[in-house]
Amino acid sequence: MLGAHCFLRNVYRGFDANHFTLSLNPTQRRTLMIIHRSGTTTMSAVCKELGMEKGSFTSVIHALVDQGLVQRSVCQKDRRKMELILTPKGVQNAELAHEQLDAYLQELVRQLGGNAAQSAVVEAVRTLA
């Protein structure tokens, strides 16, 4: 899985550097996309997926909350945990992020050539993302 994580990180670096039009940093964009994919999730789950410590991740969430993209609430099942959910504005931004990432991936795969290879790589990255 570490190899997949490194591959995905490199894909996101190229994507973040050249193709993203939203004014979010790479960690904020990735966080939005993770929450969007998951629906409601916990801070711990997103931290784990990003490979971040909770202390570092708190500032990411604060920024997303301040921008009106994410809401935090205490988990009803375990009051020690914080749940994260996207606001309608967060959903719009996450969907745009996914569209832009898909377009970027399609271009990368087009450069590789072959429709079967393209479909396989795009589907694999979508699964990892």
Accessible surface in RSA format (square Angstrom, percent):
REM  Atomic radii and reference values for relative SASA: ProtOr
REM  Chains: A
REM  Algorithm: Lee & Richards
REM  Probe-radius: 1.40
REM  Slices: 20
REM RES _ NUM      All-atoms   Total-Side   Main-Chain    Non-polar    All polar
REM                ABS   REL    ABS   REL    ABS   REL    ABS   REL    ABS   REL
RES MET A   1   183.75  95.2 132.97  88.0  50.77 120.9 118.45 100.7  65.29  86.5
RES LEU A   2   133.63  74.4 125.99  90.1   7.64  19.2 129.05  90.6   4.58  12.3
RES GLY A   3    54.62  67.4   0.00   N/A  54.62  67.4  42.11 115.6  12.51  28.0
RES ALA A   4    30.41  28.0  19.15  29.6  11.26  25.6  25.32  35.7   5.09  13.5
RES HIS A   5    72.71  39.7  67.89  47.2   4.82  12.3  42.40  43.7  30.32  35.3
RES CYS A   6    42.82  32.4  42.82  47.8   0.00   0.0  18.24  46.2  24.58  26.5
RES PHE A   7    95.30  47.7  90.95  56.3   4.35  11.3  94.83  57.5   0.47   1.3
RES LEU A   8     9.62   5.4   9.62   6.9   0.00   0.0   9.62   6.8   0.00   0.0
RES ARG A   9   100.18  42.1  94.51  48.2   5.68  13.5  40.11  54.8  60.08  36.4
RES ASN A  10    85.39  58.9  75.55  73.0   9.83  23.7  24.51  59.0  60.88  58.8
RES VAL A  11    11.01   7.2   7.92   7.2   3.08   7.4  11.01   9.6   0.00   0.0
RES TYR A  12    17.57   8.2  17.57  10.0   0.00   0.0  17.57  13.2   0.00   0.0
RES ARG A  13   143.98  60.5 136.90  69.8   7.09  16.9  59.10  80.8  84.88  51.4
RES GLY A  14    21.28  26.2   0.00   N/A  21.28  26.2  20.41  56.0   0.86   1.9
RES PHE A  15     0.00   0.0   0.00   0.0   0.00   0.0   0.00   0.0   0.00   0.0
RES ASP A  16    29.19  20.5  12.67  12.6  16.53  39.1   7.43  17.5  21.76  21.7
RES ALA A  17    78.78  72.4  38.73  59.8  40.06  91.1  50.75  71.5  28.03  74.3
RES ASN A  18   109.65  75.6  72.96  70.5  36.69  88.3  21.48  51.7  88.17  85.2
RES HIS A  19    76.92  42.0  62.44  43.4  14.48  37.1  47.26  48.7  29.67  34.5
RES PHE A  20    27.86  13.9   1.09   0.7  26.77  69.7   1.09   0.7  26.77  76.6
RES THR A  21   107.87  76.7  73.33  74.3  34.54  82.3  73.56  98.8  34.32  51.9
RES LEU A  22    33.88  18.9  24.69  17.7   9.18  23.1  26.69  18.7   7.19  19.3
RES SER A  23   111.52  94.2  79.30 105.8  32.21  74.2  59.52 126.7  52.00  72.9
RES LEU A  24    14.18   7.9   4.25   3.0   9.92  24.9   7.66   5.4   6.52  17.5
RES ASN A  25    71.60  49.4  63.31  61.2   8.29  20.0  33.21  79.9  38.40  37.1
RES PRO A  26    69.13  50.4  65.46  59.7   3.67  13.3  65.78  54.3   3.34  20.8
RES THR A  27    44.02  31.3  40.40  41.0   3.61   8.6   9.11  12.2  34.91  52.8
RES GLN A  28    16.45   9.2  16.45  12.0   0.00   0.0   0.00   0.0  16.45  12.5
RES ARG A  29    17.21   7.2  17.09   8.7   0.12   0.3   3.74   5.1  13.47   8.2
RES ARG A  30    29.79  12.5  29.16  14.9   0.64   1.5  12.19  16.7  17.60  10.7
RES THR A  31     0.00   0.0   0.00   0.0   0.00   0.0   0.00   0.0   0.00   0.0
RES LEU A  32     0.42   0.2   0.42   0.3   0.00   0.0   0.42   0.3   0.00   0.0
RES MET A  33     0.49   0.3   0.49   0.3   0.00   0.0   0.00   0.0   0.49   0.7
RES ILE A  34     2.04   1.2   2.04   1.5   0.00   0.0   2.04   1.5   0.00   0.0
RES ILE A  35     0.41   0.2   0.08   0.1   0.33   0.8   0.08   0.1   0.33   0.9
RES HIS A  36    60.17  32.9  43.19  30.0  16.97  43.4  34.67  35.7  25.49  29.7
RES ARG A  37   106.29  44.6  73.59  37.5  32.70  77.9  55.70  76.1  50.59  30.7
RES SER A  38    53.97  45.6  20.53  27.4  33.44  77.0  18.58  39.6  35.39  49.6
RES GLY A  39    39.25  48.4   0.00   N/A  39.25  48.4  37.30 102.4   1.94   4.4
RES THR A  40    68.84  49.0  43.60  44.2  25.24  60.1  28.10  37.7  40.73  61.6
RES THR A  41    17.39  12.4  10.26  10.4   7.13  17.0   8.48  11.4   8.91  13.5
RES THR A  42    28.89  20.6  28.27  28.7   0.63   1.5  22.43  30.1   6.47   9.8
RES MET A  43    17.61   9.1  17.45  11.5   0.16   0.4  10.50   8.9   7.11   9.4
RES SER A  44    46.04  38.9  39.53  52.8   6.51  15.0  30.49  64.9  15.55  21.8
RES ALA A  45    47.65  43.8  35.24  54.4  12.41  28.2  42.80  60.3   4.85  12.8
RES VAL A  46     0.31   0.2   0.18   0.2   0.14   0.3   0.31   0.3   0.00   0.0
RES CYS A  47     6.62   5.0   6.55   7.3   0.07   0.2   6.55  16.6   0.07   0.1
RES LYS A  48   177.01  86.4 153.21  94.0  23.80  56.7 106.50  95.9  70.50  75.1
RES GLU A  49    60.00  34.4  41.90  31.7  18.09  43.1  29.74  57.5  30.26  24.7
RES LEU A  50    29.06  16.2  10.69   7.6  18.37  46.2  12.67   8.9  16.39  44.1
RES GLY A  51    66.51  82.0   0.00   N/A  66.51  82.0  32.12  88.2  34.39  77.0
RES MET A  52    53.65  27.8  36.34  24.0  17.32  41.2  39.99  34.0  13.66  18.1
RES GLU A  53   136.99  78.6 132.95 100.6   4.04   9.6  52.63 101.8  84.36  68.9
RES LYS A  54   108.54  53.0 103.59  63.6   4.95  11.8  62.39  56.2  46.15  49.2
RES GLY A  55    64.01  78.9   0.00   N/A  64.01  78.9  42.06 115.4  21.94  49.1
RES SER A  56    63.92  54.0  49.81  66.5  14.11  32.5  26.55  56.5  37.37  52.4
RES PHE A  57     0.00   0.0   0.00   0.0   0.00   0.0   0.00   0.0   0.00   0.0
RES THR A  58    47.34  33.7  47.34  48.0   0.00   0.0  34.90  46.9  12.45  18.8
RES SER A  59    72.96  61.7  64.65  86.3   8.31  19.1  47.71 101.6  25.25  35.4
RES VAL A  60    13.68   9.0  11.54  10.4   2.15   5.2  13.68  11.9   0.00   0.0
RES ILE A  61     0.00   0.0   0.00   0.0   0.00   0.0   0.00   0.0   0.00   0.0
RES HIS A  62    81.16  44.4  80.80  56.2   0.37   0.9  55.94  57.7  25.23  29.4
RES ALA A  63    28.39  26.1  22.47  34.7   5.92  13.5  28.06  39.5   0.34   0.9
RES LEU A  64     0.00   0.0   0.00   0.0   0.00   0.0   0.00   0.0   0.00   0.0
RES VAL A  65    46.13  30.4  36.52  33.1   9.60  23.1  36.52  31.7   9.60  26.0
RES ASP A  66   122.54  85.8  84.62  84.2  37.91  89.6  30.09  70.8  92.45  92.2
RES GLN A  67    66.62  37.3  55.34  40.4  11.28  26.9  37.00  78.8  29.62  22.5
RES GLY A  68    32.45  40.0   0.00   N/A  32.45  40.0  28.83  79.1   3.62   8.1
RES LEU A  69     3.78   2.1   3.78   2.7   0.00   0.0   3.78   2.7   0.00   0.0
RES VAL A  70     2.76   1.8   0.00   0.0   2.76   6.7   0.00   0.0   2.76   7.5
RES GLN A  71   101.24  56.6  98.37  71.9   2.87   6.8  24.05  51.2  77.19  58.5
RES ARG A  72    80.73  33.9  53.13  27.1  27.59  65.7   7.81  10.7  72.92  44.2
RES SER A  73    56.70  47.9  50.67  67.6   6.03  13.9  43.25  92.1  13.45  18.8
RES VAL A  74    55.59  36.6  50.24  45.5   5.34  12.9  50.24  43.7   5.34  14.5
RES CYS A  75     9.70   7.3   9.70  10.8   0.00   0.0   0.00   0.0   9.70  10.5
RES GLN A  76   145.79  81.5 123.38  90.2  22.40  53.3  60.36 128.5  85.42  64.8
RES LYS A  77   201.31  98.2 161.72  99.2  39.59  94.3 112.20 101.0  89.11  94.9
RES ASP A  78    31.79  22.3  27.18  27.1   4.60  10.9  19.33  45.5  12.46  12.4
RES ARG A  79   163.97  68.8 143.32  73.1  20.65  49.2  67.34  92.0  96.63  58.6
RES ARG A  80   208.84  87.7 174.06  88.7  34.78  82.8  87.77 119.9 121.08  73.4
RES LYS A  81    88.25  43.1  86.01  52.8   2.24   5.3  35.05  31.5  53.20  56.7
RES MET A  82    65.17  33.7  60.92  40.3   4.25  10.1  46.66  39.7  18.51  24.5
RES GLU A  83    44.91  25.8  44.51  33.7   0.40   0.9   2.08   4.0  42.83  35.0
RES LEU A  84     0.00   0.0   0.00   0.0   0.00   0.0   0.00   0.0   0.00   0.0
RES ILE A  85    77.70  44.2  77.70  57.9   0.00   0.0  77.70  56.0   0.00   0.0
RES LEU A  86    18.65  10.4   5.66   4.0  13.00  32.7   5.66   4.0  13.00  35.0
RES THR A  87    17.17  12.2  15.52  15.7   1.65   3.9  17.17  23.1   0.00   0.0
RES PRO A  88   114.52  83.5 107.79  98.3   6.73  24.5 113.09  93.4   1.43   8.9
RES LYS A  89   108.39  52.9 105.12  64.5   3.27   7.8  65.93  59.3  42.46  45.2
RES GLY A  90     0.00   0.0   0.00   N/A   0.00   0.0   0.00   0.0   0.00   0.0
RES VAL A  91    52.37  34.5  52.37  47.4   0.00   0.0  52.37  45.5   0.00   0.0
RES GLN A  92   126.18  70.6 119.23  87.1   6.95  16.6  36.85  78.4  89.33  67.8
RES ASN A  93    24.81  17.1  23.22  22.4   1.60   3.8   2.11   5.1  22.70  21.9
RES ALA A  94     0.00   0.0   0.00   0.0   0.00   0.0   0.00   0.0   0.00   0.0
RES GLU A  95    77.13  44.3  75.28  56.9   1.85   4.4  19.84  38.4  57.29  46.8
RES LEU A  96    62.71  34.9  60.98  43.6   1.73   4.3  62.01  43.5   0.70   1.9
RES ALA A  97     0.43   0.4   0.43   0.7   0.00   0.0   0.43   0.6   0.00   0.0
RES HIS A  98    47.14  25.8  47.03  32.7   0.11   0.3  32.33  33.3  14.81  17.2
RES GLU A  99   111.67  64.1 103.06  78.0   8.61  20.5  43.95  85.0  67.72  55.3
RES GLN A 100    30.62  17.1  25.49  18.6   5.13  12.2  18.65  39.7  11.97   9.1
RES LEU A 101     3.99   2.2   3.99   2.9   0.00   0.0   3.99   2.8   0.00   0.0
RES ASP A 102    41.84  29.3  41.84  41.6   0.00   0.0  11.84  27.9  30.00  29.9
RES ALA A 103    64.43  59.2  51.88  80.1  12.55  28.6  58.22  82.0   6.21  16.5
RES TYR A 104    22.51  10.5  19.22  10.9   3.30   8.6   9.99   7.5  12.52  15.4
RES LEU A 105     2.04   1.1   2.04   1.5   0.00   0.0   2.04   1.4   0.00   0.0
RES GLN A 106    82.04  45.9  79.73  58.3   2.32   5.5  36.35  77.4  45.70  34.7
RES GLU A 107    66.68  38.3  63.94  48.4   2.74   6.5  36.36  70.3  30.32  24.8
RES LEU A 108    60.81  33.9  58.22  41.7   2.59   6.5  58.22  40.9   2.59   7.0
RES VAL A 109     0.88   0.6   0.88   0.8   0.00   0.0   0.88   0.8   0.00   0.0
RES ARG A 110   141.77  59.5 132.55  67.6   9.22  21.9  60.28  82.4  81.48  49.4
RES GLN A 111   117.90  65.9  82.97  60.6  34.93  83.2  31.70  67.5  86.20  65.4
RES LEU A 112   122.03  68.0  88.24  63.1  33.79  84.9  91.56  64.3  30.47  82.0
RES GLY A 113    32.48  40.1   0.00   N/A  32.48  40.1  27.90  76.6   4.58  10.2
RES GLY A 114    49.55  61.1   0.00   N/A  49.55  61.1  36.14  99.2  13.41  30.0
RES ASN A 115   120.15  82.9 113.01 109.2   7.15  17.2  31.98  77.0  88.17  85.2
RES ALA A 116    86.96  80.0  69.10 106.6  17.87  40.6  78.87 111.1   8.09  21.4
RES ALA A 117    46.57  42.8  36.35  56.1  10.22  23.2  44.46  62.6   2.11   5.6
RES GLN A 118    34.57  19.3  34.45  25.2   0.12   0.3   4.30   9.2  30.26  23.0
RES SER A 119    76.27  64.4  64.97  86.7  11.30  26.0  41.07  87.5  35.20  49.3
RES ALA A 120    64.52  59.3  49.82  76.9  14.70  33.4  59.76  84.2   4.76  12.6
RES VAL A 121    46.21  30.4  43.97  39.8   2.24   5.4  46.21  40.1   0.00   0.0
RES VAL A 122     5.03   3.3   5.03   4.6   0.00   0.0   5.03   4.4   0.00   0.0
RES GLU A 123   101.15  58.1 100.81  76.3   0.33   0.8  47.36  91.6  53.78  43.9
RES ALA A 124    52.42  48.2  43.43  67.0   8.99  20.4  51.49  72.5   0.93   2.5
RES VAL A 125     0.82   0.5   0.82   0.7   0.00   0.0   0.82   0.7   0.00   0.0
RES ARG A 126   100.43  42.2  86.77  44.2  13.65  32.5  39.45  53.9  60.98  37.0
RES THR A 127   100.48  71.5  74.82  75.9  25.65  61.1  70.45  94.6  30.02  45.4
RES LEU A 128    48.83  27.2  34.50  24.7  14.33  36.0  38.05  26.7  10.78  29.0
RES ALA A 129     4.53   4.2   3.25   5.0   1.28   2.9   4.49   6.3   0.04   0.1
END  Absolute sums over single chains surface
CHAIN  1 A     7435.5       5968.9       1466.7       4225.3       3210.3
END  Absolute sums over all chains
TOTAL          7435.5       5968.9       1466.7       4225.3       3210.3
